[in-house]
Amino acid sequence: MRQTPLWQRGARFILLASISLLVFCEMAEAGNYEFLAAPQTDLNRVFRLDKTSGEVGACQYGLKEGSPTGVTLCYPPGEGARAGNSSDYALVASRHTGEGGVFRVDLRSGMMSICFVLNDSAVVCTPQAK
């Protein structure tokens, strides 16, 4: 029985370790989003936040004629809701049951903005303030 040379075994180990590291890094990036429902009690809207870039989008359920299941309506990031400076962002809902928007907070700087869907076309956010 022929034995595999030591250098080949080392190369295989390095290859497998590299692949494992890449998979781990991709899994770590997969958890980069936060989701939060709007506090408005008669609105089925959920906001999505990229916790590193601050980008905010939203989706909600909608009825579609002739469809028994309906459709997912999503709103892309618009004015003020697009990716910004890299930081540590979070979403916070007010306790106001009639509020359709959410607060985007920068946990490092303390800056906040309010994000909401404007004219059923895109998510917009107010300028950040402290």
N, CA, C and O atoms as a GROMACS GRO file, in nm:
protein
  520
    1MET      N    1   0.083  -0.117   0.000
    1MET     CA    2   0.000   0.000   0.000
    1MET      C    3   0.089   0.125   0.000
    1MET      O    4   0.182   0.136   0.080
    2ARG      N    5   0.060   0.217  -0.091
    2ARG     CA    6   0.141   0.337  -0.106
    2ARG      C    7   0.092   0.447  -0.012
    2ARG      O    8  -0.028   0.472  -0.001
    3GLN      N    9   0.185   0.510   0.055
    3GLN     CA   10   0.150   0.615   0.152
    3GLN      C   11   0.156   0.752   0.085
    3GLN      O   12   0.246   0.778   0.005
    4THR      N   13   0.060   0.840   0.118
    4THR     CA   14   0.057   0.976   0.063
    4THR      C   15   0.172   1.055   0.122
    4THR      O   16   0.192   1.055   0.243
    5PRO      N   17   0.249   1.124   0.036
    5PRO     CA   18   0.360   1.206   0.087
    5PRO      C   19   0.311   1.311   0.185
    5PRO      O   20   0.198   1.359   0.176
    6LEU      N   21   0.396   1.345   0.279
    6LEU     CA   22   0.363   1.441   0.384
    6LEU      C   23   0.322   1.576   0.326
    6LEU      O   24   0.228   1.638   0.377
    7TRP      N   25   0.389   1.624   0.222
    7TRP     CA   26   0.356   1.755   0.166
    7TRP      C   27   0.215   1.757   0.107
    7TRP      O   28   0.148   1.860   0.112
    8GLN      N   29   0.170   1.644   0.050
    8GLN     CA   30   0.035   1.638  -0.006
    8GLN      C   31  -0.070   1.639   0.106
    8GLN      O   32  -0.175   1.702   0.094
    9ARG      N   33  -0.039   1.568   0.214
    9ARG     CA   34  -0.132   1.570   0.328
    9ARG      C   35  -0.143   1.710   0.385
    9ARG      O   36  -0.252   1.753   0.422
   10GLY      N   37  -0.030   1.782   0.394
   10GLY     CA   38  -0.030   1.919   0.443
   10GLY      C   39  -0.109   2.012   0.352
   10GLY      O   40  -0.183   2.099   0.398
   11ALA      N   41  -0.093   1.992   0.222
   11ALA     CA   42  -0.165   2.075   0.125
   11ALA      C   43  -0.316   2.050   0.136
   11ALA      O   44  -0.394   2.144   0.129
   12ARG      N   45  -0.355   1.924   0.153
   12ARG     CA   46  -0.498   1.893   0.170
   12ARG      C   47  -0.553   1.958   0.297
   12ARG      O   48  -0.664   2.012   0.298
   13PHE      N   49  -0.475   1.951   0.404
   13PHE     CA   50  -0.518   2.011   0.530
   13PHE      C   51  -0.538   2.161   0.514
   13PHE      O   52  -0.639   2.216   0.559
   14ILE      N   53  -0.443   2.228   0.448
   14ILE     CA   54  -0.453   2.374   0.427
   14ILE      C   55  -0.575   2.406   0.340
   14ILE      O   56  -0.647   2.502   0.367
   15LEU      N   57  -0.598   2.326   0.237
   15LEU     CA   58  -0.714   2.347   0.150
   15LEU      C   59  -0.845   2.332   0.228
   15LEU      O   60  -0.934   2.416   0.217
   16LEU      N   61  -0.856   2.226   0.307
   16LEU     CA   62  -0.978   2.205   0.386
   16LEU      C   63  -0.996   2.314   0.491
   16LEU      O   64  -1.108   2.359   0.514
   17ALA      N   65  -0.888   2.357   0.554
   17ALA     CA   66  -0.897   2.464   0.653
   17ALA      C   67  -0.940   2.594   0.587
   17ALA      O   68  -1.019   2.669   0.645
   18SER      N   69  -0.890   2.622   0.467
   18SER     CA   70  -0.928   2.744   0.395
   18SER      C   71  -1.076   2.742   0.358
   18SER      O   72  -1.146   2.842   0.372
   19ILE      N   73  -1.122   2.628   0.309
   19ILE     CA   74  -1.264   2.614   0.274
   19ILE      C   75  -1.351   2.632   0.398
   19ILE      O   76  -1.453   2.700   0.393
   20SER      N   77  -1.312   2.572   0.509
   20SER     CA   78  -1.387   2.586   0.634
   20SER      C   79  -1.393   2.731   0.679
   20SER      O   80  -1.497   2.778   0.725
   21LEU      N   81  -1.281   2.802   0.666
   21LEU     CA   82  -1.277   2.944   0.704
   21LEU      C   83  -1.369   3.026   0.616
   21LEU      O   84  -1.439   3.114   0.666
   22LEU      N   85  -1.371   3.001   0.485
   22LEU     CA   86  -1.459   3.074   0.394
   22LEU      C   87  -1.606   3.049   0.429
   22LEU      O   88  -1.685   3.143   0.431
   23VAL      N   89  -1.641   2.924   0.456
   23VAL     CA   90  -1.779   2.891   0.493
   23VAL      C   91  -1.817   2.961   0.623
   23VAL      O   92  -1.927   3.015   0.635
   24PHE      N   93  -1.727   2.961   0.721
   24PHE     CA   94  -1.752   3.028   0.848
   24PHE      C   95  -1.774   3.178   0.827
   24PHE      O   96  -1.865   3.236   0.885
   25CYS      N   97  -1.691   3.241   0.744
   25CYS     CA   98  -1.705   3.385   0.718
   25CYS      C   99  -1.837   3.418   0.651
   25CYS      O  100  -1.902   3.517   0.684
   26GLU      N  101  -1.879   3.333   0.556
   26GLU     CA  102  -2.007   3.356   0.490
   26GLU      C  103  -2.122   3.339   0.588
   26GLU      O  104  -2.220   3.413   0.582
   27MET      N  105  -2.112   3.243   0.679
   27MET     CA  106  -2.216   3.224   0.778
   27MET      C  107  -2.222   3.344   0.873
   27MET      O  108  -2.331   3.385   0.913
   28ALA      N  109  -2.107   3.398   0.909
   28ALA     CA  110  -2.104   3.514   0.998
   28ALA      C  111  -2.168   3.634   0.931
   28ALA      O  112  -2.237   3.711   0.998
   29GLU      N  113  -2.148   3.653   0.801
   29GLU     CA  114  -2.207   3.764   0.730
   29GLU      C  115  -2.357   3.744   0.713
   29GLU      O  116  -2.431   3.842   0.701
   30ALA      N  117  -2.404   3.621   0.712
   30ALA     CA  118  -2.546   3.594   0.692
   30ALA      C  119  -2.630   3.651   0.806
   30ALA      O  120  -2.749   3.678   0.785
   31GLY      N  121  -2.574   3.670   0.924
   31GLY     CA  122  -2.647   3.723   1.038
   31GLY      C  123  -2.638   3.874   1.050
   31GLY      O  124  -2.648   3.926   1.161
   32ASN      N  125  -2.619   3.944   0.940
   32ASN     CA  126  -2.595   4.087   0.943
   32ASN      C  127  -2.722   4.171   0.934
   32ASN      O  128  -2.714   4.293   0.923
   33TYR      N  129  -2.838   4.110   0.938
   33TYR     CA  130  -2.963   4.183   0.925
   33TYR      C  131  -3.046   4.177   1.053
   33TYR      O  132  -3.038   4.082   1.131
   34GLU      N  133  -3.126   4.281   1.072
   34GLU     CA  134  -3.222   4.287   1.182
   34GLU      C  135  -3.358   4.316   1.120
   34GLU      O  136  -3.368   4.390   1.023
   35PHE      N  137  -3.463   4.256   1.176
   35PHE     CA  138  -3.598   4.275   1.126
   35PHE      C  139  -3.687   4.324   1.239
   35PHE      O  140  -3.674   4.279   1.353
   36LEU      N  141  -3.778   4.418   1.207
   36LEU     CA  142  -3.867   4.472   1.309
   36LEU      C  143  -4.000   4.512   1.246
   36LEU      O  144  -4.002   4.581   1.143
   37ALA      N  145  -4.109   4.470   1.306
   37ALA     CA  146  -4.242   4.507   1.258
   37ALA      C  147  -4.273   4.652   1.297
   37ALA      O  148  -4.234   4.698   1.404
   38ALA      N  149  -4.342   4.721   1.209
   38ALA     CA  150  -4.388   4.857   1.241
   38ALA      C  151  -4.486   4.848   1.358
   38ALA      O  152  -4.562   4.752   1.366
   39PRO      N  153  -4.485   4.946   1.448
   39PRO     CA  154  -4.573   4.939   1.564
   39PRO      C  155  -4.722   4.958   1.531
   39PRO      O  156  -4.808   4.925   1.613
   40GLN      N  157  -4.754   5.011   1.414
   40GLN     CA  158  -4.894   5.034   1.377
   40GLN      C  159  -4.969   4.901   1.377
   40GLN      O  160  -4.929   4.807   1.308
   41THR      N  161  -5.076   4.893   1.454
   41THR     CA  162  -5.143   4.764   1.477
   41THR      C  163  -5.222   4.713   1.357
   41THR      O  164  -5.252   4.594   1.350
   42ASP      N  165  -5.257   4.800   1.263
   42ASP     CA  166  -5.333   4.754   1.147
   42ASP      C  167  -5.247   4.752   1.020
   42ASP      O  168  -5.300   4.762   0.909
   43LEU      N  169  -5.116   4.740   1.037
   43LEU     CA  170  -5.023   4.739   0.924
   43LEU      C  171  -4.934   4.616   0.936
   43LEU      O  172  -4.875   4.592   1.041
   44ASN      N  173  -4.925   4.540   0.829
   44ASN     CA  174  -4.846   4.416   0.834
   44ASN      C  175  -4.710   4.437   0.767
   44ASN      O  176  -4.670   4.359   0.681
   45ARG      N  177  -4.640   4.541   0.806
   45ARG     CA  178  -4.512   4.578   0.744
   45ARG      C  179  -4.396   4.542   0.836
   45ARG      O  180  -4.401   4.565   0.957
   46VAL      N  181  -4.290   4.485   0.776
   46VAL     CA  182  -4.169   4.450   0.850
   46VAL      C  183  -4.051   4.524   0.785
   46VAL      O  184  -4.034   4.520   0.663
   47PHE      N  185  -3.973   4.591   0.867
   47PHE     CA  186  -3.855   4.662   0.819
   47PHE      C  187  -3.733   4.572   0.830
   47PHE      O  188  -3.722   4.491   0.922
   48ARG      N  189  -3.641   4.588   0.735
   48ARG     CA  190  -3.516   4.511   0.731
   48ARG      C  191  -3.400   4.610   0.738
   48ARG      O  192  -3.398   4.709   0.665
   49LEU      N  193  -3.304   4.585   0.826
   49LEU     CA  194  -3.189   4.672   0.845
   49LEU      C  195  -3.060   4.595   0.824
   49LEU      O  196  -3.043   4.487   0.880
   50ASP      N  197  -2.970   4.650   0.744
   50ASP     CA  198  -2.834   4.598   0.737
   50ASP      C  199  -2.761   4.662   0.854
   50ASP      O  200  -2.739   4.783   0.854
   51LYS      N  201  -2.724   4.583   0.954
   51LYS     CA  202  -2.670   4.635   1.080
   51LYS      C  203  -2.534   4.703   1.064
   51LYS      O  204  -2.493   4.778   1.152
   52THR      N  205  -2.464   4.680   0.955
   52THR     CA  206  -2.334   4.743   0.935
   52THR      C  207  -2.345   4.871   0.851
   52THR      O  208  -2.282   4.972   0.885
   53SER      N  209  -2.423   4.868   0.744
   53SER     CA  210  -2.431   4.984   0.654
   53SER      C  211  -2.545   5.079   0.687
   53SER      O  212  -2.545   5.194   0.642
   54GLY      N  213  -2.645   5.032   0.765
   54GLY     CA  214  -2.760   5.116   0.798
   54GLY      C  215  -2.867   5.118   0.692
   54GLY      O  216  -2.966   5.189   0.707
   55GLU      N  217  -2.852   5.041   0.584
   55GLU     CA  218  -2.952   5.038   0.478
   55GLU      C  219  -3.083   4.979   0.530
   55GLU      O  220  -3.084   4.877   0.598
   56VAL      N  221  -3.196   5.046   0.495
   56VAL     CA  222  -3.326   5.002   0.544
   56VAL      C  223  -3.420   4.976   0.426
   56VAL      O  224  -3.430   5.058   0.335
   57GLY      N  225  -3.486   4.863   0.429
   57GLY     CA  226  -3.591   4.828   0.332
   57GLY      C  227  -3.711   4.778   0.411
   57GLY      O  228  -3.706   4.769   0.533
   58ALA      N  229  -3.819   4.747   0.342
   58ALA     CA  230  -3.939   4.698   0.410
   58ALA      C  231  -4.019   4.609   0.315
   58ALA      O  232  -4.012   4.624   0.193
   59CYS      N  233  -4.095   4.518   0.372
   59CYS     CA  234  -4.186   4.433   0.295
   59CYS      C  235  -4.317   4.419   0.372
   59CYS      O  236  -4.322   4.435   0.494
   60GLN      N  237  -4.422   4.390   0.297
   60GLN     CA  238  -4.553   4.364   0.360
   60GLN      C  239  -4.633   4.272   0.270
   60GLN      O  240  -4.600   4.252   0.153
   61TYR      N  241  -4.738   4.217   0.327
   61TYR     CA  242  -4.828   4.130   0.254
   61TYR      C  243  -4.927   4.215   0.176
   61TYR      O  244  -4.974   4.318   0.225
   62GLY      N  245  -4.959   4.172   0.053
   62GLY     CA  246  -5.058   4.242  -0.027
   62GLY      C  247  -5.149   4.143  -0.097
   62GLY      O  248  -5.110   4.029  -0.124
   63LEU      N  249  -5.269   4.185  -0.125
   63LEU     CA  250  -5.365   4.102  -0.197
   63LEU      C  251  -5.339   4.112  -0.346
   63LEU      O  252  -5.302   4.218  -0.396
   64LYS      N  253  -5.360   4.002  -0.416
   64LYS     CA  254  -5.344   4.001  -0.561
   64LYS      C  255  -5.466   3.933  -0.619
   64LYS      O  256  -5.499   3.820  -0.583
   65GLU      N  257  -5.532   4.002  -0.709
   65GLU     CA  258  -5.655   3.949  -0.767
   65GLU      C  259  -5.627   3.816  -0.836
   65GLU      O  260  -5.533   3.802  -0.913
   66GLY      N  261  -5.710   3.719  -0.806
   66GLY     CA  262  -5.695   3.587  -0.865
   66GLY      C  263  -5.594   3.498  -0.796
   66GLY      O  264  -5.575   3.383  -0.837
   67SER      N  265  -5.530   3.547  -0.692
   67SER     CA  266  -5.430   3.467  -0.622
   67SER      C  267  -5.484   3.429  -0.484
   67SER      O  268  -5.526   3.516  -0.408
   68PRO      N  269  -5.484   3.301  -0.451
   68PRO     CA  270  -5.533   3.260  -0.319
   68PRO      C  271  -5.434   3.294  -0.206
   68PRO      O  272  -5.473   3.298  -0.090
   69THR      N  273  -5.308   3.318  -0.241
   69THR     CA  274  -5.210   3.342  -0.137
   69THR      C  275  -5.166   3.488  -0.125
   69THR      O  276  -5.108   3.524  -0.023
   70GLY      N  277  -5.192   3.570  -0.223
   70GLY     CA  278  -5.147   3.708  -0.218
   70GLY      C  279  -5.004   3.721  -0.266
   70GLY      O  280  -4.952   3.634  -0.335
   71VAL      N  281  -4.940   3.833  -0.228
   71VAL     CA  282  -4.806   3.861  -0.278
   71VAL      C  283  -4.727   3.937  -0.172
   71VAL      O  284  -4.785   4.007  -0.089
   72THR      N  285  -4.595   3.923  -0.175
   72THR     CA  286  -4.508   4.000  -0.086
   72THR      C  287  -4.468   4.127  -0.160
   72THR      O  288  -4.405   4.122  -0.265
   73LEU      N  289  -4.504   4.242  -0.104
   73LEU     CA  290  -4.468   4.372  -0.160
   73LEU      C  291  -4.346   4.424  -0.086
   73LEU      O  292  -4.349   4.435   0.037
   74CYS      N  293  -4.241   4.454  -0.158
   74CYS     CA  294  -4.119   4.505  -0.094
   74CYS      C  295  -4.086   4.644  -0.145
   74CYS      O  296  -4.107   4.676  -0.262
   75TYR      N  297  -4.034   4.725  -0.055
   75TYR     CA  298  -3.999   4.863  -0.085
   75TYR      C  299  -3.848   4.878  -0.070
   75TYR      O  300  -3.793   4.850   0.036
   76PRO      N  301  -3.781   4.923  -0.176
   76PRO     CA  302  -3.635   4.938  -0.171
   76PRO      C  303  -3.593   5.060  -0.090
   76PRO      O  304  -3.675   5.147  -0.062
   77PRO      N  305  -3.466   5.066  -0.053
   77PRO     CA  306  -3.416   5.184   0.017
   77PRO      C  307  -3.418   5.305  -0.076
   77PRO      O  308  -3.374   5.298  -0.190
   78GLY      N  309  -3.470   5.415  -0.026
   78GLY     CA  310  -3.473   5.540  -0.102
   78GLY      C  311  -3.393   5.646  -0.029
   78GLY      O  312  -3.295   5.616   0.038
   79GLU      N  313  -3.435   5.772  -0.044
   79GLU     CA  314  -3.367   5.887   0.015
   79GLU      C  315  -3.340   5.866   0.165
   79GLU      O  316  -3.434   5.846   0.242
   80GLY      N  317  -3.216   5.871   0.204
   80GLY     CA  318  -3.176   5.859   0.344
   80GLY      C  319  -3.174   5.717   0.398
   80GLY      O  320  -3.125   5.694   0.509
   81ALA      N  321  -3.226   5.620   0.322
   81ALA     CA  322  -3.233   5.482   0.370
   81ALA      C  323  -3.130   5.391   0.304
   81ALA      O  324  -3.118   5.274   0.338
   82ARG      N  325  -3.056   5.446   0.209
   82ARG     CA  326  -2.953   5.367   0.141
   82ARG      C  327  -2.833   5.346   0.235
   82ARG      O  328  -2.822   5.410   0.339
   83ALA      N  329  -2.745   5.256   0.194
   83ALA     CA  330  -2.626   5.226   0.275
   83ALA      C  331  -2.546   5.353   0.302
   83ALA      O  332  -2.526   5.436   0.213
   84GLY      N  333  -2.501   5.366   0.426
   84GLY     CA  334  -2.424   5.483   0.466
   84GLY      C  335  -2.290   5.442   0.523
   84GLY      O  336  -2.233   5.339   0.485
   85ASN      N  337  -2.240   5.522   0.613
   85ASN     CA  338  -2.112   5.493   0.678
   85ASN      C  339  -2.121   5.365   0.759
   85ASN      O  340  -2.223   5.337   0.822
   86SER      N  341  -2.016   5.287   0.755
   86SER     CA  342  -2.011   5.163   0.831
   86SER      C  343  -2.015   5.195   0.981
   86SER      O  344  -1.937   5.278   1.029
   87SER      N  345  -2.106   5.129   1.053
   87SER     CA  346  -2.118   5.150   1.197
   87SER      C  347  -2.191   5.030   1.256
   87SER      O  348  -2.183   4.920   1.202
   88ASP      N  349  -2.260   5.051   1.366
   88ASP     CA  350  -2.336   4.946   1.433
   88ASP      C  351  -2.478   4.998   1.451
   88ASP      O  352  -2.506   5.071   1.546
   89TYR      N  353  -2.569   4.962   1.359
   89TYR     CA  354  -2.705   5.014   1.356
   89TYR      C  355  -2.804   4.917   1.416
   89TYR      O  356  -2.781   4.796   1.420
   90ALA      N  357  -2.916   4.971   1.463
   90ALA     CA  358  -3.026   4.889   1.516
   90ALA      C  359  -3.157   4.958   1.482
   90ALA      O  360  -3.160   5.076   1.448
   91LEU      N  361  -3.266   4.883   1.491
   91LEU     CA  362  -3.401   4.937   1.472
   91LEU      C  363  -3.473   4.939   1.606
   91LEU      O  364  -3.459   4.846   1.687
   92VAL      N  365  -3.551   5.045   1.629
   92VAL     CA  366  -3.630   5.057   1.752
   92VAL      C  367  -3.769   5.103   1.712
   92VAL      O  368  -3.784   5.198   1.635
   93ALA      N  369  -3.870   5.038   1.764
   93ALA     CA  370  -4.008   5.079   1.739
   93ALA      C  371  -4.057   5.163   1.856
   93ALA      O  372  -4.025   5.136   1.971
   94SER      N  373  -4.135   5.264   1.825
   94SER     CA  374  -4.198   5.341   1.933
   94SER      C  375  -4.313   5.257   1.988
   94SER      O  376  -4.347   5.152   1.932
   95ARG      N  377  -4.372   5.300   2.094
   95ARG     CA  378  -4.488   5.229   2.149
   95ARG      C  379  -4.618   5.290   2.098
   95ARG      O  380  -4.726   5.256   2.146
   96HIS      N  381  -4.608   5.378   2.001
   96HIS     CA  382  -4.725   5.445   1.943
   96HIS      C  383  -4.790   5.351   1.844
   96HIS      O  384  -4.733   5.324   1.738
   97THR      N  385  -4.907   5.301   1.875
   97THR     CA  386  -4.972   5.199   1.793
   97THR      C  387  -5.015   5.250   1.656
   97THR      O  388  -5.052   5.170   1.570
   98GLY      N  389  -5.012   5.380   1.634
   98GLY     CA  390  -5.048   5.434   1.504
   98GLY      C  391  -4.928   5.471   1.419
   98GLY      O  392  -4.943   5.529   1.312
   99GLU      N  393  -4.809   5.439   1.465
   99GLU     CA  394  -4.685   5.478   1.395
   99GLU      C  395  -4.647   5.372   1.292
   99GLU      O  396  -4.628   5.256   1.327
  100GLY      N  397  -4.635   5.412   1.166
  100GLY     CA  398  -4.600   5.319   1.060
  100GLY      C  399  -4.451   5.309   1.034
  100GLY      O  400  -4.408   5.226   0.953
  101GLY      N  401  -4.371   5.391   1.100
  101GLY     CA  402  -4.227   5.390   1.079
  101GLY      C  403  -4.153   5.338   1.201
  101GLY      O  404  -4.212   5.308   1.305
  102VAL      N  405  -4.022   5.329   1.186
  102VAL     CA  406  -3.935   5.284   1.295
  102VAL      C  407  -3.815   5.376   1.304
  102VAL      O  408  -3.784   5.448   1.209
  103PHE      N  409  -3.748   5.374   1.417
  103PHE     CA  410  -3.626   5.452   1.436
  103PHE      C  411  -3.506   5.368   1.397
  103PHE      O  412  -3.496   5.251   1.435
  104ARG      N  413  -3.414   5.427   1.321
  104ARG     CA  414  -3.284   5.365   1.293
  104ARG      C  415  -3.185   5.437   1.382
  104ARG      O  416  -3.171   5.559   1.374
  105VAL      N  417  -3.116   5.362   1.468
  105VAL     CA  418  -3.021   5.424   1.561
  105VAL      C  419  -2.880   5.374   1.532
  105VAL      O  420  -2.859   5.257   1.501
  106ASP      N  421  -2.785   5.466   1.543
  106ASP     CA  422  -2.644   5.432   1.531
  106ASP      C  423  -2.594   5.413   1.674
  106ASP      O  424  -2.581   5.510   1.749
  107LEU      N  425  -2.567   5.291   1.712
  107LEU     CA  426  -2.531   5.260   1.849
  107LEU      C  427  -2.396   5.316   1.890
  107LEU      O  428  -2.369   5.330   2.009
  108ARG      N  429  -2.311   5.349   1.794
  108ARG     CA  430  -2.180   5.407   1.826
  108ARG      C  431  -2.187   5.557   1.850
  108ARG      O  432  -2.125   5.609   1.942
  109SER      N  433  -2.264   5.628   1.766
  109SER     CA  434  -2.267   5.774   1.776
  109SER      C  435  -2.388   5.829   1.849
  109SER      O  436  -2.388   5.944   1.893
  110GLY      N  437  -2.493   5.748   1.864
  110GLY     CA  438  -2.616   5.795   1.927
  110GLY      C  439  -2.708   5.870   1.831
  110GLY      O  440  -2.812   5.919   1.873
  111MET      N  441  -2.671   5.879   1.704
  111MET     CA  442  -2.754   5.947   1.605
  111MET      C  443  -2.877   5.861   1.574
  111MET      O  444  -2.871   5.738   1.576
  112MET      N  445  -2.990   5.929   1.545
  112MET     CA  446  -3.114   5.858   1.513
  112MET      C  447  -3.181   5.922   1.393
  112MET      O  448  -3.162   6.041   1.366
  113SER      N  449  -3.258   5.843   1.321
  113SER     CA  450  -3.344   5.891   1.215
  113SER      C  451  -3.471   5.806   1.216
  113SER      O  452  -3.473   5.697   1.272
  114ILE      N  453  -3.575   5.857   1.153
  114ILE     CA  454  -3.701   5.783   1.146
  114ILE      C  455  -3.719   5.737   1.002
  114ILE      O  456  -3.706   5.817   0.909
  115CYS      N  457  -3.750   5.609   0.984
  115CYS     CA  458  -3.765   5.551   0.851
  115CYS      C  459  -3.909   5.503   0.831
  115CYS      O  460  -3.970   5.446   0.921
  116PHE      N  461  -3.960   5.528   0.711
  116PHE     CA  462  -4.098   5.491   0.680
  116PHE      C  463  -4.111   5.473   0.530
  116PHE      O  464  -4.023   5.513   0.454
  117VAL      N  465  -4.222   5.412   0.487
  117VAL     CA  466  -4.249   5.393   0.345
  117VAL      C  467  -4.321   5.518   0.296
  117VAL      O  468  -4.423   5.558   0.352
  118LEU      N  469  -4.267   5.579   0.190
  118LEU     CA  470  -4.324   5.700   0.134
  118LEU      C  471  -4.395   5.669   0.003
  118LEU      O  472  -4.336   5.613  -0.090
  119ASN      N  473  -4.522   5.706  -0.004
  119ASN     CA  474  -4.603   5.690  -0.127
  119ASN      C  475  -4.601   5.549  -0.185
  119ASN      O  476  -4.604   5.532  -0.307
  120ASP      N  477  -4.596   5.450  -0.101
  120ASP     CA  478  -4.594   5.310  -0.145
  120ASP      C  479  -4.489   5.284  -0.253
  120ASP      O  480  -4.513   5.205  -0.344
  121SER      N  481  -4.373   5.351  -0.243
  121SER     CA  482  -4.272   5.330  -0.346
  121SER      C  483  -4.134   5.297  -0.291
  121SER      O  484  -4.062   5.216  -0.350
  122ALA      N  485  -4.095   5.355  -0.178
  122ALA     CA  486  -3.961   5.330  -0.125
  122ALA      C  487  -3.957   5.365   0.023
  122ALA      O  488  -4.040   5.440   0.073
  123VAL      N  489  -3.859   5.308   0.092
  123VAL     CA  490  -3.834   5.344   0.232
  123VAL      C  491  -3.747   5.469   0.231
  123VAL      O  492  -3.646   5.475   0.161
  124VAL      N  493  -3.786   5.569   0.308
  124VAL     CA  494  -3.707   5.691   0.324
  124VAL      C  495  -3.679   5.711   0.471
  124VAL      O  496  -3.754   5.664   0.557
  125CYS      N  497  -3.570   5.780   0.501
  125CYS     CA  498  -3.533   5.809   0.640
  125CYS      C  499  -3.502   5.958   0.653
  125CYS      O  500  -3.444   6.018   0.563
  126THR      N  501  -3.541   6.014   0.766
  126THR     CA  502  -3.509   6.153   0.793
  126THR      C  503  -3.359   6.166   0.815
  126THR      O  504  -3.292   6.066   0.843
  127PRO      N  505  -3.304   6.287   0.802
  127PRO     CA  506  -3.161   6.306   0.833
  127PRO      C  507  -3.133   6.267   0.979
  127PRO      O  508  -3.216   6.288   1.067
  128GLN      N  509  -3.015   6.211   1.002
  128GLN     CA  510  -2.979   6.171   1.138
  128GLN      C  511  -2.963   6.291   1.229
  128GLN      O  512  -2.915   6.396   1.186
  129ALA      N  513  -3.004   6.276   1.353
  129ALA     CA  514  -2.993   6.382   1.452
  129ALA      C  515  -2.964   6.320   1.586
  129ALA      O  516  -2.981   6.200   1.607
  130LYS      N  517  -2.920   6.407   1.679
  130LYS     CA  518  -2.890   6.363   1.816
  130LYS      C  519  -2.969   6.446   1.912
  130LYS      O  520  -2.959   6.426   2.033
   0.00000   0.00000   0.00000
